[in-house]
Each structure stands twice: as C-alpha cells, then as structure tokens.
C-alpha cells in the first residue's frame, strides 16, 4: 500500500524534536510522500525548507490561512509568489474562508482569499483550500476563478451534501481526514464519501490535528502524524464499500496527478543524516 498524505502541518512545533522518527513511522505504514502545508508567510518558508531537506519525500504548499489573513500585506503577497514559483511548492494555499472562528475579519478574509486565487491564476498552480461555515461566499468566489486554475482541492472536507455536490460540479478534488472517524461530528461523512468519484478523492491527516478517534490502541498523546493515514484509508474504504488497496491506489493516483508527483520515485527512507532545518533542531 503506497499512500500520499496531501495535508500535514509538519512545520508545527510538536514535530521539531522528532521529525525523522515521524517520517520513518510514516514510511513503515506505506506513507512515502507528504505535502507540507504552508498556512502563513513564515510557515510557507518553513514548509519549503522541509521539502528541500527531505527531497522526494516532502513537498510544500505556500499560502496564508484565513486565520492569518489579518497579517497579509503586499510584501506577503510578493514573497508568497516567489515561494509558489519554486518547483517544490506544488500548490497555492492553504487559503480560503473560515467563519467559524473569525480570527480575521470576514471582509479581510475575502480580500486575502481573492488575492491568492489570483496568484494561482497568474502562476497557473493548483489551489489547496480551506472552508468552514462560509460556503456561500467561498463557492461564489471560487466559481469566478475555477476555470483559470489547473486543479482545486477542498482540503479537510467536513461540510454537507450540498457543499460536496457544489465542489464536484466545479471538478474539484476533495480531501478527507480523520474527521470521518469522529462519532460525535463526522458520521455524515461516512455516507458522503461514497459520492466522491475515485479520481477526485484524496486523503490526508492534517497532522498534528484530528487524530482519528478510532485508532486502536489509542496513543497516550493527542498528536496526529502521517503514519495514521493508513488507518484513515481503511476507514474510508470500508465506508465506500471497497478494498483498502483500491482506495489507496485511487487516492494515490489522484494525488500524484494533482501535485505532479507521478514521475518521482519513492525514496528509501529514513535514517541517514539530513540537512538541519528549523524543524529538526
């Protein structure tokens, strides 16, 4: 089983002390490649640094999450464009709208989201998107730009059937996380994943967040990590009524096509010395 984690926040401070071990455990569970999410200017810099330090294993996105939209300025836009132009940065994002917490004012979120949509158009890069409790505004903006970008993934999908069908109508990919394993709030996803065409379904951990609640034995900590992608794959496969190998094969092929990873061979991992980065100190 070969898997690609399309969304792992490996720049998070919880990975600073043991990233090599995290990647080794992931590799042992069949997760050979991971996309490191850039969610702020500094985080996008760090994500690219990790991709350079672990060639063939890690790749990056570059963007500003709506939580950090209030910090977006012209200098940030210029730097993100530079970062997104690097071959190791495979998508613009994480960007979008989040009206659940409103850490940034909604009008600011809308402006910053649209600037990053335009960035993806200008660079002709895929989009890695976030939406929570903001579907009407989100889909309204996305419809205006969709035909001018090569691909879109709505990552960590947690919404309802109407939202899912809107995304599929725009030929978007959909990222499923361990939210589907949460009996308190994710049970609706167990039905909805059947509606996602195999070539539009991708899977992710969103590590260190969203540790699957159905993992057994349950680890003594709450940190999620890419090794648990295999568990998510097995849960999604069960809900889709197909073998886990079929879900793995299809989701990996979808991720390879989306992020342009098809010609990259799986490296032998892990254990040698790696260049020092901010995450490995």
C-alpha positions, 0 to 999 in steps of 0.5 A: 500500500503506497499512500500520499498524505496531501495535508500535514502541518509538519512545520508545527512545533510538536514535530521539531524534536522528532521529525525523522522518527515521524517520517520513518513511522510514516514510511513503515505504514506505506506513507512515502510522500507528504505535502507540507502545508504552508498556512502563513508567510513564515510557515510557507518558508518553513514548509519549503525548507522541509521539502528541500531537506527531505527531497522526494519525500516532502513537498510544500504548499505556500499560502496564508490561512484565513486565520492569518489573513489579518497579517497579509500585506503586499510584501506577503503577497510578493514573497508568497509568489516567489515561494509558489514559483519554486518547483517544490511548492506544488500548490497555492494555499492553504487559503480560503474562508473560515467563519467559524472562528473569525480570527480575521475579519470576514471582509479581510478574509475575502480580500486575502482569499481573492488575492491568492486565487489570483496568484494561482491564476497568474502562476497557473498552480493548483489551489489547496483550500480551506472552508468552514461555515462560509460556503456561500461566499467561498463557492461564489468566489471560487466559481469566478476563478475555477476555470483559470486554475489547473486543479482545486482541492477542498482540503479537510472536507467536513461540510454537507451534501450540498457543499460536496455536490457544489465542489464536484460540479466545479471538478474539484478534488476533495480531501478527507481526514480523520474527521470521518472517524469522529462519532460525535461530528463526522458520521455524515461523512461516512455516507458522503464519501461514497459520492466522491468519484475515485479520481477526485478523492484524496486523503490526508491527516492534517497532522498534528490535528484530528487524530482519528478517534478510532485508532486502536490502541489509542496513543497516550498523546493527542498528536496526529502524524502521517503514519495514521493515514493508513488507518484513515484509508481503511476507514474510508474504504470500508465506508465506500464499500471497497478494498483498502488497496483500491482506495489507496491506489485511487487516492494515490493516483489522484494525488500524484496527478494533482501535485505532479508527483507521478514521475518521482520515485519513492525514496528509501527512507529514513535514517541517514543524516539530513540537512538541519532545518528549523524543524529538526533542531 
